[in-house]
Amino acid sequence: MPGPLEGIKVVELGVWVAAPAAGGILADWGADVVKIEPPEGDPSRLFQQMLGGDMPTNPVFEMDNRGKRGVILDLSTGEDLAIALELLDEADVFVTNVRTAALARLGLDDQTLLARNPRLVYGHITGYGRYGADADQAAFDIAAFWSRAGIAHLLTPEGGELPFQRGGMGDHNTGLALAGGISAALYSRERTGEGQLVTTSLYREGVYTISFDLNMVLGWGQHPAIGERSRMPSPTANNYTAGDGKRFWIVGLVGDRHWPPLARVVGHPEWIDDERFATAMARAENAVELRELLDEEFARRPLAEWREIFAGEPDMFWAPVQDPYEVVNDPVLRDIGGIVDVPDGPGVTPMIATPVDFGATPWSPRGLAPALGEHTDDIVTPRRR
């Protein structure tokens, strides 16, 4: 199925994950994405060796580059740069996360390209924005999104070790933001006939991710304490461990609504009106005692049994803490389209889906990521003089 961006031509000059993620989302949505790589290839192709040793495939690269066409162009040469400019003259969208100064040196800055192709939507991801003291500073997402934006701090208990970000977390969030911005700019172009520059940054995306806290700092001069199980004031919003060692979260954020179902599922309906626990204030004052009582009850059964018991209470809001193997085998993930089967010759390769679907213009993946330079002969060679 073609998707809502069928007919849109995208040229991607991206490295590692952020811009390729944006291009990958647009490709999933039906756009024709031509990925420009240098002769040595996008460095994210190295993930196959960096993470897997001698593994025969590269799932990390495939995730963000499936469905694209790939060409090799050495932009340090005049001929290949001219070919890149030709491709951009014919494009609807340019996606890049190359640093601003390097783009300017190549003549691939937004002012130059928009002058050549006024209908172009120019999508640019940076580390720290296009202006200001750190505008051209190199950045991976673990630096700009995770560390500098404050996420790592807000996930670190006092005196604890800093947590490590999982690969590509900030890149994928930022790529999704850029894909949304590009789509809005394409809509604007339908009304005005004019393209425009669309930008986002790893830093901005990180700050937006924890804007719950940061806007409280701006508004109140403070933010909620860093969460620790032993210090959470509401036992109805905490994590617990079942008798088989499996953990789960109870997310009863509205105490007066969610406390009675919790008391019932653990077999103590008398707790509902117990003066120690009957109100949110009382539960907060007696949080340690109530949490210990709940710990004792939850330890009596394996999680599979609790799952059945929880299902009997519609207002029992909870979720299991799943490891990656449990996630990819969760039948609900298939139910909601979270895994797609990507055509792979005579068969298919299962992959994680990008997270947006369209009722009237559904998309489906078209194929694996291109081999390095796979489509150079088709796209580039006819343009050589």
C-alpha positions in Angstrom: 0.0 0.0 0.0 1.5 3.4 -1.0 0.7 5.5 2.0 -0.3 9.2 2.3 3.0 10.6 0.9 2.9 8.6 -2.4 4.5 10.8 -5.1 6.6 12.9 -2.8 10.3 12.8 -3.7 12.8 13.0 -0.8 16.5 13.4 -0.9 18.3 12.4 2.3 21.8 13.3 3.2 21.9 11.8 6.7 24.4 10.1 9.0 23.9 7.8 12.0 20.3 7.8 13.1 18.4 11.1 13.5 17.9 12.2 9.8 17.8 8.7 8.5 15.0 8.0 11.0 13.0 11.0 9.6 13.7 9.8 6.1 12.7 6.3 7.1 9.3 7.5 8.5 8.7 9.4 5.3 9.5 6.2 3.3 7.1 4.2 5.4 4.5 6.8 4.6 5.0 6.3 0.9 7.6 8.8 -0.1 10.3 7.9 -2.6 13.4 8.5 -0.5 16.8 8.6 -2.2 19.6 8.2 0.3 22.9 9.8 -0.6 25.9 8.2 1.0 29.7 8.8 0.6 31.8 6.0 -0.9 32.5 4.7 2.6 28.8 4.6 3.5 26.6 6.0 6.2 28.5 5.3 9.5 25.4 3.6 10.9 26.2 0.7 8.6 29.0 0.0 11.1 26.5 -1.0 13.7 26.6 -4.5 12.2 30.2 -4.8 13.4 30.0 -2.6 16.5 27.1 -4.4 18.1 27.0 -7.8 16.4 30.5 -8.9 15.6 30.1 -11.2 12.6 26.3 -11.1 12.5 25.0 -11.4 8.9 22.4 -8.6 9.1 22.1 -5.1 10.5 18.7 -4.6 12.2 19.7 -1.1 13.5 20.4 0.2 10.0 17.4 -1.6 8.5 15.1 0.1 11.0 15.7 3.6 9.7 16.6 2.9 6.1 14.1 0.3 4.8 12.2 1.2 1.7 14.8 3.8 0.5 16.8 3.9 -2.7 20.6 4.3 -2.1 23.2 6.1 -4.2 26.9 6.8 -3.7 28.0 10.4 -4.3 31.3 11.9 -3.3 30.3 15.4 -2.6 33.9 16.6 -2.4 34.0 16.3 -6.2 32.3 18.9 -8.5 30.6 16.3 -10.7 29.0 14.4 -7.8 28.0 17.6 -6.1 26.4 18.8 -9.3 24.4 15.6 -9.5 23.2 16.0 -5.9 22.0 19.5 -6.8 20.1 18.1 -9.8 18.4 15.6 -7.5 17.5 18.4 -5.1 16.2 20.5 -7.9 13.7 17.8 -8.7 12.9 16.9 -5.0 9.9 17.9 -2.8 11.9 17.4 0.4 15.5 17.5 1.6 16.3 15.7 4.9 19.7 16.2 6.6 21.5 16.3 9.9 24.9 17.4 8.5 26.2 20.4 10.4 25.1 23.8 9.2 28.7 25.0 8.3 29.4 21.9 6.3 26.2 22.3 4.3 27.1 25.9 3.6 30.6 24.9 2.4 29.0 22.5 -0.1 26.4 25.0 -1.3 23.6 22.8 0.3 22.4 25.4 2.8 18.8 26.3 2.9 19.1 29.7 1.3 20.9 28.3 -1.7 18.6 25.3 -2.2 15.4 27.3 -1.7 16.6 29.8 -4.2 17.1 27.0 -6.7 13.9 25.2 -5.9 11.4 27.4 -4.1 9.0 24.5 -3.6 11.5 22.5 -1.6 10.8 21.6 2.0 14.2 21.7 3.6 14.3 19.6 6.8 17.3 20.0 9.1 18.1 18.3 12.4 20.9 19.8 14.5 22.3 19.0 17.9 21.8 22.5 19.4 20.0 24.6 16.8 21.2 26.6 13.9 22.1 29.8 15.8 23.8 30.6 19.1 27.0 29.7 20.7 26.8 26.0 20.1 25.1 26.1 16.7 27.7 24.0 15.0 28.8 21.8 17.9 28.8 18.1 17.1 26.3 16.1 19.1 24.9 12.6 19.5 21.6 12.1 21.2 23.2 10.9 24.4 24.8 14.3 24.7 22.2 16.8 23.5 18.9 14.9 24.2 19.8 12.7 27.1 22.5 14.5 29.1 22.3 18.3 28.5 18.5 18.4 28.2 18.2 17.1 31.8 16.7 13.7 31.1 19.6 11.7 32.6 19.5 13.9 35.8 15.8 13.4 36.3 16.1 9.6 36.1 19.0 9.4 38.6 18.2 8.9 42.3 20.3 11.0 44.6 23.8 9.4 44.9 22.9 6.8 42.2 24.8 6.0 39.1 23.7 7.8 35.9 21.5 5.6 33.8 22.5 4.9 30.2 20.2 5.9 27.4 19.2 3.1 25.0 20.4 3.4 21.4 18.7 6.0 19.3 16.1 7.1 21.8 16.6 10.8 21.1 17.3 10.3 17.5 14.0 8.5 16.9 12.0 11.1 18.8 13.7 13.9 16.9 13.2 12.1 13.5 9.5 11.7 14.2 9.3 15.4 15.1 10.9 16.4 11.8 8.7 14.1 9.8 5.7 15.8 11.4 7.1 19.2 10.6 7.9 18.3 7.0 4.3 17.0 6.6 2.9 20.3 7.9 5.2 22.2 5.5 4.0 20.1 2.6 0.5 21.0 3.6 1.4 24.7 3.7 3.0 24.4 0.2 -0.3 23.1 -1.1 -1.9 26.4 -0.1 1.0 28.8 -0.9 3.1 27.1 -3.5 6.2 27.8 -1.5 8.5 25.5 0.3 10.4 26.4 3.5 13.0 25.5 6.1 11.9 23.1 8.8 14.2 22.6 11.8 14.4 20.8 15.0 17.3 19.7 17.3 18.2 16.9 19.6 18.4 19.5 22.5 14.9 20.9 21.8 13.4 17.4 21.6 15.0 16.4 24.9 13.7 19.6 26.6 10.2 19.0 25.2 10.3 15.4 26.4 10.6 16.5 30.0 8.6 19.7 29.6 6.3 18.5 32.3 9.2 19.2 34.8 10.8 22.1 33.0 7.6 24.1 32.6 7.1 23.7 36.3 10.5 25.1 36.9 9.6 28.1 34.7 6.2 28.6 36.4 6.8 27.6 40.0 10.6 27.5 40.4 10.5 23.8 41.3 9.8 20.4 40.0 8.7 17.0 41.4 11.3 15.0 43.2 13.2 12.3 41.4 11.1 9.2 41.7 12.2 6.4 44.0 10.0 3.6 45.0 10.6 4.0 48.7 9.7 7.7 48.7 6.6 7.7 46.4 3.7 9.3 48.4 1.0 7.3 46.7 1.0 3.5 47.0 -1.6 3.4 44.2 1.0 4.7 41.8 4.1 2.6 42.3 5.8 -0.6 41.1 5.4 -4.0 42.8 6.8 -7.5 42.4 4.7 -10.7 42.0 5.5 -14.0 43.7 7.4 -15.2 40.6 9.7 -12.2 40.6 8.0 -10.5 37.7 7.4 -6.7 38.2 4.5 -4.5 37.3 3.4 -0.9 37.7 0.1 0.1 39.2 -0.9 3.5 37.8 -3.8 4.6 40.0 -3.1 8.3 39.6 -6.6 9.3 40.7 -6.5 7.9 44.2 -10.2 8.2 45.2 -11.1 6.3 42.0 -8.3 3.8 41.9 -7.9 3.0 45.6 -11.1 0.8 46.0 -10.2 -1.5 43.0 -6.7 -2.0 44.4 -8.0 -2.9 47.8 -10.4 -5.3 46.3 -8.0 -7.1 44.0 -5.6 -7.8 46.9 -8.5 -9.3 48.9 -8.9 -6.6 51.5 -12.0 -4.6 50.7 -12.1 -3.6 54.4 -9.1 -1.4 53.7 -11.2 0.9 51.5 -12.7 2.6 54.6 -9.8 1.9 57.0 -8.9 5.3 58.5 -5.3 4.7 57.8 -6.0 4.5 54.0 -9.4 5.9 53.3 -8.2 9.2 51.9 -5.3 10.3 49.7 -3.8 12.2 52.6 -4.1 9.2 54.9 -2.5 6.9 52.3 0.3 9.4 51.9 0.9 9.6 55.6 0.9 5.8 55.9 2.5 5.1 52.6 5.3 3.0 54.0 2.9 0.7 55.9 0.5 0.4 53.0 3.3 -0.4 50.5 4.6 -3.1 52.8 1.1 -4.6 53.1 0.7 -4.5 49.4 4.2 -6.1 48.9 3.1 -9.0 51.1 -0.1 -9.6 49.2 1.4 -9.3 45.7 4.2 -11.8 46.7 1.5 -14.5 47.3 0.8 -15.1 43.6 2.6 -15.2 40.2 2.0 -12.4 37.8 -0.1 -14.6 35.5 -2.7 -15.0 38.3 -2.6 -11.3 39.2 -3.3 -10.6 35.5 -6.5 -12.5 35.7 -7.5 -10.9 39.0 -6.8 -7.4 37.7 -8.9 -8.1 34.6 -12.0 -8.3 36.9 -11.6 -4.7 38.0 -12.2 -2.2 35.1 -10.7 0.6 37.1 -7.5 -1.3 37.9 -4.9 0.5 35.8 -1.7 -1.4 35.6 1.0 -2.7 33.2 3.7 -5.4 33.4 7.4 -4.5 33.2 8.4 -6.4 30.1 11.8 -7.2 28.9 12.6 -6.8 25.1 11.9 -10.5 24.4 8.5 -10.2 26.1 7.7 -7.0 24.1 8.4 -8.5 20.7 6.3 -11.5 21.6 3.4 -9.5 23.1 0.3 -10.4 21.0 -1.0 -6.9 21.6 2.0 -5.5 19.8 0.9 -7.4 16.7 -2.7 -6.4 17.2 -1.9 -2.7 17.1 0.4 -3.0 14.1 3.6 -2.5 16.1 5.5 -5.1 14.0 5.5 -5.1 10.2 6.7 -7.8 7.8 9.1 -6.2 5.4 9.4 -7.8 2.0 12.7 -9.6 1.7 12.9 -11.4 -1.7 10.6 -14.4 -1.5 10.0 -14.0 2.2 9.6 -11.3 4.8 11.7 -9.8 7.7 9.8 -8.7 10.8 10.7 -5.2 12.0 9.3 -2.6 14.4 6.8 -0.3 12.7 7.0 3.5 12.7 4.3 4.6 15.1 1.6 6.4 13.0 -1.1 4.8 10.9 -3.6 6.3 8.4 -7.2 5.0 8.0 -7.7 6.2 4.4 -4.2 5.9 3.1 -2.6 3.0 4.9 1.1 2.4 4.4 3.1 -0.8 4.2 6.9 -1.3 4.0 8.2 -1.8 0.5 11.6 -3.5 1.1 14.8 -3.8 3.0 17.4 -1.0 3.3 19.5 -0.5 0.1 22.9 -2.0 -0.1 25.6 0.6 -0.3 25.2 2.3 -3.7 22.6 -0.2 -4.8 20.7 2.3 -7.0 23.6 4.4 -8.2 23.5 2.9 -11.7 19.8 3.6 -12.0 19.8 7.1 -10.6 23.2 8.6 -10.9 25.0 7.0 -13.8 22.6 8.5 -16.4 23.4 11.9 -15.1 27.1 11.6 -15.5 28.6 13.6 -18.3 
